[in-house]
Amino acid sequence: MRGVVTLHADGLSKDFGERSALRDVSFEVSEGERVAVIGPNGAGKTTLLSLLAGLQRATAGTVSRPPEEIGWVPQQAALYRRLSIRENLRLFARLERVADPDAAVDRALELTGLADRAKDELSTLSGGNQQRVNIAIGLLADPPVLLLDEPSSSLDPRQRAVLWDFIDGLAAGGTAVIFATHEIDEAQRHADRILVLGDGELIFTGTAAELHAAGGDDDLVVAFVRVLEAQGH
Amino acid sequence: MRWLLLKDLQILRRSPLLIGLLVVYPVVISLLIGFALSRGPDKPKIAFVNEVPELQQTINVGGDQIDIASYSDRLFERVDPVPAATREEALQMVEDGEVLGALIIPEDAGRKLQTAVALGGSAEKPTVEVLYDASGPLQGQLVESLVDSTLAEANVAIGERITEVSAGYLNILLDGGSFSLLGQDFDILGLAEAERILGRQAAQLPAGSTERAELERIRRFAELAVENLDFSDEILSSISNPIDVKETPVGSSGGTTLESFAVSASVVFSLMFVCVLLAAGMLALEREEHAYGRLVRGLVSRGKLLAEKVLLAALCALPVGLVMLVVVALLADLDWGRAPLWTVGVLATGLAFGALGVAIGAVAREVRAASLLAFGLSLPIAFLALVPAGTVADPLYEVIRVVSAAFPFKPSLLAMDAALNETGDMWPSVLHLLGLTAAYGVLARVALRRFG
């Protein structure tokens, strides 16, 4: 059951010269809802997230919240490798103008489970732990909406499980989570709703069960491909 | 291996910045050098004023006429003389930068040289005046060394000629012979022969007679004269500088010596590398670490990010520049009272080079590319800024002047020189640097929008 709408994207389009990367995409996300954005390569997933995050300016359309109110976790860890975990967190907490930066840093360390390594330089952490810090930074300002671009792509299965527990916990706490992924299984398991993009167009919005039904197959990957094909993609 | 080679070539083809550095850069530098070599004057331009009246162009040394003008030809072998009618005209040419310096032979030069020769070098020597462009010490040093060496050659040549003529007469005085004066021929006995005659005459007189004793005294005198005049060639050759030189600097930096200038140059070179590399590298690092996107999506504006890097460069320039100057001041003669101006100069220099650095960092996305570009761009521009006026062709120098004004090295050098050596007003250069800081800041902002 969907709750109060916390983010509304209306008619988002993005052109790069002659090429149209995203065309008239509209959707809403509610508090505590987990939304997966899936689609083949070049479908416009990262473009959509970068418009929502304010990294790029939309050619047309609007987003109901300003970038400052949306947490952003890029695919590659956007961190300073020569700084420690605590120094990275403190820097971004200050830049986010968090009321109590030290408290926010302690909370983030607790969330990531890396408090005992707070003084370690980031370059000494594994890819999975770097990604946890990367996500923690996106959450420092306690945003109502969190965007994640393929958050599990660089992680091993065990680290993925820890990551998704973490994200599911955030959603349970009321944070709306929008993530782009190539992993259809992850979308099925961890998303309340799936947005399917094909060639920059939003061609499906619904739950995993509804995608099964639309594709006419019990296998969600097969169903996904059939939906794409049915739309001429 | 060929596939690897092909791959690398494909990568190169798709890296316009790298191609620019590897191909366009050496081509541009080669063109500049080639242009300079092919179009530049072989000799520096020197204005030449000869105020000596026509009749005094030659001097008389014991009846031999020496043409002074023929010795000026030696100077013209090394410089490109630009005739000027008066000292004022020559001065104006130096001030306007048309010539690197001016050589002025005053009206009384011929007369004084004639007197000096007649009195064996004891009279007042003639003095030629050299005006040189002192707006930069390199110009002054160039003209000074050029004129000094050439005049030294002329001095030696004139001195040799005088010595040669005088030595001829001394030889006649010693050994006897004949010479002409005012159309009359004179036959000279010579001291050596006189000594021998006197010796013979004295030997015929009775021993102990008063006449013999007096003749002996005269013979002894002749003998001593012969022995001592044998060294006269060497004494004459010591009169090797019949002409004096008066040097007059023209321009605002008249007080800068090459040593003082070297201090300013070394500080500016150091600050250039520190600031440009630091600002370019740190901005490129934001993108290399993928933090740039996170920062500019609302945490920090692009303008503030650039300003922070420029400020970082200027703040790092401060200890680097001041430590250098303090060390130099401990070893050399720097005026501690001007330390506040050193600080202003270093800060302005740091800001301008920092701004150039962020412009480079905004174009280059990687730290290594930024460093390479920073080195590649800074070094030749710094060297261009040191090219003295008058040493290359005028159109090329105009290009060099414009390029130098568009980059921070030259104004930094002028500002630091003024701050260290009291060579003029440093504030125009400081304003120039602040203007360049703003201009490169804008360029960096545009580049971030384009390449960010």
Interface residues (C-beta under 8 A of the other chain):
Chain A: A53 G54 L55 P66 P67 E68 W72 P74 Q76 A77 A78 L79 Y80 R81 F92 L95 E96 I137
Chain B: E289 H290 A291 Y292 G293 R294 L295 V296 R297 G298 L299 V300
